Amino acid sequence: MVPGSLTDSERFRDFLKYLSPDFAVPSRRKLSRDLKVMGSKAKSELTHLLSQQNYVATTSKIYFFT
């Protein structure tokens, strides 16, 4: 994960402007708010999708590093 404070960096803003001059870099507050809304929407959609299924199979792989 990249911290939201990255959007406050002048170098980061310059880099994005170089890549796409028309792109407006969102503020940390807007980015945080938008991510919460997107996460909530994704959770709601996934919950709805899973509630319609009779069976759900899951797998996982866990790595331990020491």
C-alpha positions as CSV (number, residue, x, y, z in Angstrom):
1,M,0.0,0.0,0.0
2,V,1.1,3.5,-0.7
3,P,0.3,6.2,1.9
4,G,-2.3,8.8,0.9
5,S,0.3,11.5,1.8
6,L,2.1,10.6,-1.5
7,T,-0.4,12.9,-3.2
8,D,1.0,15.8,-1.2
9,S,4.5,15.3,-2.7
10,E,5.5,18.0,-5.2
11,R,7.7,15.5,-7.0
12,F,4.9,13.0,-7.3
13,R,2.6,15.7,-8.7
14,D,5.3,16.7,-11.2
15,F,5.7,13.1,-12.2
16,L,2.0,12.6,-12.8
17,K,1.8,15.9,-14.7
18,Y,4.7,14.6,-16.9
19,L,2.9,11.3,-17.6
20,S,-0.5,12.9,-18.2
21,P,-0.7,16.7,-18.3
22,D,-4.5,16.8,-18.1
23,F,-4.8,14.6,-15.0
24,A,-5.8,16.4,-11.8
25,V,-4.1,14.8,-8.7
26,P,-6.8,14.4,-6.0
27,S,-6.2,15.7,-2.5
28,R,-5.4,13.3,0.3
29,R,-8.9,13.9,1.8
30,K,-10.7,13.3,-1.6
31,L,-8.6,10.2,-2.2
32,S,-9.4,8.8,1.2
33,R,-13.1,9.6,0.9
34,D,-13.3,8.0,-2.6
35,L,-11.5,4.9,-1.5
36,K,-13.9,4.4,1.4
37,V,-16.9,4.8,-1.0
38,M,-15.4,2.4,-3.5
39,G,-14.5,-0.2,-0.8
40,S,-18.0,0.0,0.6
41,K,-19.6,-0.4,-2.8
42,A,-17.3,-3.4,-3.7
43,K,-18.2,-5.1,-0.3
44,S,-21.9,-4.5,-0.9
45,E,-21.7,-5.9,-4.5
46,L,-19.7,-9.0,-3.3
47,T,-22.1,-9.6,-0.4
48,H,-25.1,-9.5,-2.8
49,L,-23.4,-11.7,-5.3
50,L,-22.4,-14.3,-2.7
51,S,-25.9,-14.3,-1.1
52,Q,-27.3,-15.5,-4.4
53,Q,-25.1,-18.6,-4.5
54,N,-25.9,-22.0,-3.0
55,Y,-22.3,-23.0,-2.6
56,V,-19.0,-21.1,-2.5
57,A,-15.6,-22.7,-2.7
58,T,-12.6,-20.9,-1.4
59,T,-8.9,-21.6,-1.4
60,S,-6.0,-19.9,0.3
61,K,-2.3,-20.0,0.5
62,I,-0.5,-18.6,3.4
63,Y,3.2,-17.8,3.5
64,F,5.2,-17.4,6.6
65,F,8.5,-15.5,6.4
66,T,10.8,-15.4,9.4
